[in-house]
Amino acid sequence: MDREYITISELNNYIKGVMDDNFFLNKIYLKGEISNFKAHTRGHYYFTLKDEGSRLNAVMFSYQASNLKFVPEDGMKVLVCGKISVYVATGSYQIYVESMEQDGIGNLYIEYEKLKKKLASEGLFDPEKKKKIPKVPKKIGIVTASTGAAIRDILTTIRRRYPICETILFPSLVQGADAAKDIVKKIEIANTYDIDTLIVGRGGGSIEDLWPFNEEIVARAIYESRVPVISAVGHEIDFTIADFVADLRAPTPTAAAELAVPNIDTINTYLSNAVNRSTLSINNLIDKKKKVLLTFKSSFVLKKPTAMYEIKEQNLDFLIDRVNKEIKLLLDNANVRFFKLVNSYVITNPEILYKFKKQNLEHTINKLEVLNPMNTLKRGYAIIKKDNIVISDSKKIKKDDIIDIGVKNGKISAKVLEVENE
């Protein structure tokens, strides 16, 4: 029996021809949610259309995409019109989108925005609450799947950049219904280890694949982590709740490793430059000290130390002469004053000074005798007091007041019978 074998390309082309000739598939209208959206640099859009149970690859070329009045993004619900055909290279069928319009926002996107707003209001995204990532870590923990590109990229990058750093993998589920709980568990376990930095993440995927990193329990576990956390989820265009809560967000797992450790070549270069600068500084310091030492060695004082002594001796002689001169001047002045004092008129005629002082004393006594109130009383006058206060005005006393009258040889108490005022 003769069999005719055909190639894969021939089969795929045959199926493509059947589908292209199908009237129903040439103009089909679909509704679904955009996932895994990518915009090519040439303007073409590649994405997945999905519903609750299935998904379909989709492509929209630039000449049709340029007519859109919105920018497609993951989680967006859309209505599309296009044709179903086979991409021969892979044998997969896809829809070639001719037109597209929005049909609301996907449920996952709504949940994402709702949780993002809630956690932001609680302060979980505040920059001032974020912990600093150590610049030179000794040990790094990694929470991700034990297999896949993410862990390979992280370990390869760390070994290349900073091979002396120790790494500890905490293998975790990174997609599926149980992934979020497992990620939280591994973060909590990692916090019991003596590590400097914790990388949490996974490689790229659809919004559904990355969804565990949008769960609230994962966000709170990252926020409460004692160890600083670097998030590394998906590709550069992917943003999850974990990225906003983490202390530092890396666009990819490879970038997370680069942010977590320094480049050992840079450190070696820095240390080499530091050694060179230190050596140069020390040599310069030694040269300066040598010059100072040579200056001392060649100085006149060290060559002839007695010269400094001779100068001091000369200065001492000068000071002694000056002191002696000052002392002589003081003694001469004192002798002059003493001579004047000894030969003064008062010293030579002391009785004249005595007579002068006696006359002054007698004159002063005579003045005091004139002012002595007792002498006034001897002449028949009296001093009147009331309450021990001298009364010089009759207006200061009144009838029946008791007054004291001081006379030459005593005091008389009297009662006022009548007061006459002029």
C-alpha positions, 0 to 999 in steps of 0.5 A: 500500500503506497503512502504519501507523506506530507510535511508539517508546513504543507499540513499547516498551509492546508488547514490555513487554506480551509480556514481562510475559505470558511465564510464564518471564520472570515468575519467573526465578532468576539468579546473578551478580556485582554491579557499578556498585551505587548506593543511591538516597536513596529506598531503591531499589537500582540495579546491574548483574548480570554474569557472564564474558560478559554483563551485565543491568541490575537494580533493587530497590525500597525495599519489597523492599530493606528485607527484605535482611539484608546491604548489597549492594556491588560485587564481591559474588556474589548469587542473585536472584529477580525478573521480566524486563520492559522499562523503556519510557523507554529501551527496555532490558530489566532484571530487577526483583529481588524477593529477593536473597541472597549467593553469595560474594564476586566474584573481582575483590573477592578480588584487590582485598582481597588486593593491598590487604593486601599493599601495606599490609603493605609500608608503601605506605599509611603516612601519614608517607610521603605527600608534601605537596601544594604549596599554590600550584603553578605547573604541574600534570600530569594523567594521564587520558583525553584525552577525556571528562568527567574531563579537562573537569572538571579543566581547567574547575575549574583555570581557574576557581579558579587560571587562572595555573596551567599544566597538562600533559596526559599522555593515557592509556588508563584502562580495558581490558587495556592501561590499567594499563601505559599509566598507569604509562608516563605517570606515569613520563614526567610525573616527567621534567617540572618539575611541582609536582603530578600528578593521576591518575584518570578518571571513574566506571564499573563496577568493571571500568572502574576496575580498572586503578587497582587494579593493583599496577604502577599502585600502585607507580608512584604510590608511587615518583613524585617528584611528589606525586600526587592520585588522582581515580578514579570517584565519591565511593563508589569506592575503588581501590588507587590512592586508598590509595597516592596522597599525597592522595585526591580523591572526584572529578576535579573535587574533585582540581582543587579540592584541587590549586590554591587559589582565586584569589579567596581569594588576592586577598582575602588579598592585599588584606587583607594590603595593608590591614593593612600600610598600616594598620600603616605609618600607625600606625608613622608616627603614633607616630614623628611624636608622638615627633618632636613631643615632642622638638621641644617639649622644654625641652632643645631649646628652651633647650639651654643649660639642660642645660649650666647644670645640668651646670655646677652639678653640676660645681661641687658635685662640685669642692667635695665633692672639695676638702672630702674632700682637706682632711679627709684632709690634716688627719687626716694632719697630726694623725697626723704631729704625734703621731708627731713629738712621741711619747716614742720619737722624743723619747727614742730612747736609751730604746728602744735600752736596752729592745731591748738588755735583751731581746736579752741576756735572749734570748741567756742563754736560748739559752746555757742550752739550748745542748747544747754547754754540756752537753757541757762539763760532762762529759755525752755524746750517744749516737746510733745511725744518726744518731738520738739514743738516749734509752732503753737499750731502743733499742740491743742488744749488738754495735750500733755507736753514736756518742758525742758529747763536747765536742771530738769523736765516739767510735765504740763497740761495745756489749758489754752492755746493762742495762735497769732 
